[in-house]
Amino acid sequence: MRIIVLNLTIDIGNTQTKLGFFDGLDLKSVQKLSSVDNIPWQSIIDTNKITHSIVSQVGNVQSDLETLHNNTQYVEVHHQLQLPFTSDYDPFTNLGIDRVVGLAAATYLFPLENILIIDAGSCITYDLITSKAHHLGGVISPGLMMRYQAMHTFTHQLPNLEIQQPSSFPPTNTDEAMHHGVISSVVAEIEALIGRFGTFTPTFRIILTGGDAGFLSKRVKNGILADENFLAIGLNLLLETNKS
C-alpha cells in the first residue's frame, strides 16, 4: 500500500489567503480565505492528514503559523531555499517572494522555454526567465485597483470606482474617462513591455496570472492565462524540492 504524504501550500497575499492541498504533485483541492486571522490550522492539519507545509507571505501580512511549524514538516519560502533558477536581480533578496514562487513555477512547468510572467495583482509584475532557467530581471507597476484608488485618494472630486471595461471612446463622462485611463493604459503598458522584453529574447511564452489575469486576458494579445493555481503548483514543487 502506498503511503500518502499530503502537502499543504499556503499563499498569504495582500487581499486573501489561498490554501492548496496536494498528494505529492497531484493537486486535490483549493481553499480561499479572505483573512489570515484565526485560521484553524490544527483542524486543517488533522482533517486533511497534512504532513508537510510551505508558506509564502508578501508584504507586512503576518499570520500565526506556529501550529504548522510544530505539527508538520514546515518550509517558509525565502531566498536561500534550493531554487530551480538563477537570477541577475541585485540584490536577489529584494526580489519579492511572490515573484520567486512565480519564477519557480514557470521553470518547473515550462522547462527549456523562455517565459515572460505577468502577475496582475495589487501591483503588476513582469519577469523574464530564459530557457536556461536564468532570470534576466523584471518590472513593477501599479495594479488596476491601485490606479483607480490613486485617482480617488489624491484628488478631491474623482469617484471611487471598481474595475470595469470602458465602453465608448472618446469618453464623454468622468467614470468612462477613468475606466479608459486605467484599463487602456494598462493594456498599452503590457503590450509595450512585451515588445521591450522581446528585444532581449525574441520568442517567449507569456504567462498571465494573478487576481486580475482573467479580466486582462481578454484584452492582451498573445496572453496565455495561466492555471489559476499556478502559484500553488509552484509552491508545492518548491516544497518537494526542499523536503528534509
Steps between C-alpha positions, in 0.01 A plus 500: 500500500632845406564734789309823434701813578279807485643845437337830593599817314410834658516815287437802723445799272397860551127431469446127555658175615493200267549143621596217265470134598732262312561127496860510380481703177125446457285799597192371684320819602535873561352719771491881497478702821433873527706542818813357658359546850373209708560231239440160669835350400478201733161402363626539142803282577296229672211493253725481194779290657760763406862391545689779319427871455649800323414867552546803278428839657513841331537846648429554867218246516565261786319193625549275802669200340640340815252211476623417150860531609450263793274241335627464142831496319489872435673714236473878468593644163815712518785589271737234637278205405618260233353671192476373141629825346778758518444875485663830406285682758722708730474453786312176450346532848300800371314280253149457639412157636195483273728559202741231622211252514377601155845453349530161665159399366587608146832314510334180618194516274666625181858366500728599212274792402547875521219632720361847572291485818248782540347490848203739514426545869519799734801595290574369151836328478681386188782245519698350212669163547698322229490141380816448706304589817672837539295799616602811306298744710159661503273800544256608773207735434172591674215250466151581374338577837807690617460735202130554567566559870784742430276723288230496767736546796722774361226718351197667655230415249578178313276209609607169651429252218524125456671333206282518190556468127463846340242526224510817291799687361566783532348498850225756563470467879732473798441133576575393142802731491640329811425150370687581180779662697552180697408212268628641172826615656565162665434312174728743313767458769485121482522495121786753503698305759446174311668674206777638720576159652498362146819694426680278752331170414323501163266210576342412833184356647285754684349388830230729637408431860375681811161623615434723196636253243154383394389856428817593311536176305209600275676823408869410465615350172687170532440482875472146631291486814683280745330240711337689788701270725830595333661630821363215713661253260825695521489496879439127507791435266724713723381297798580173324846630408579623851362214710744393769 
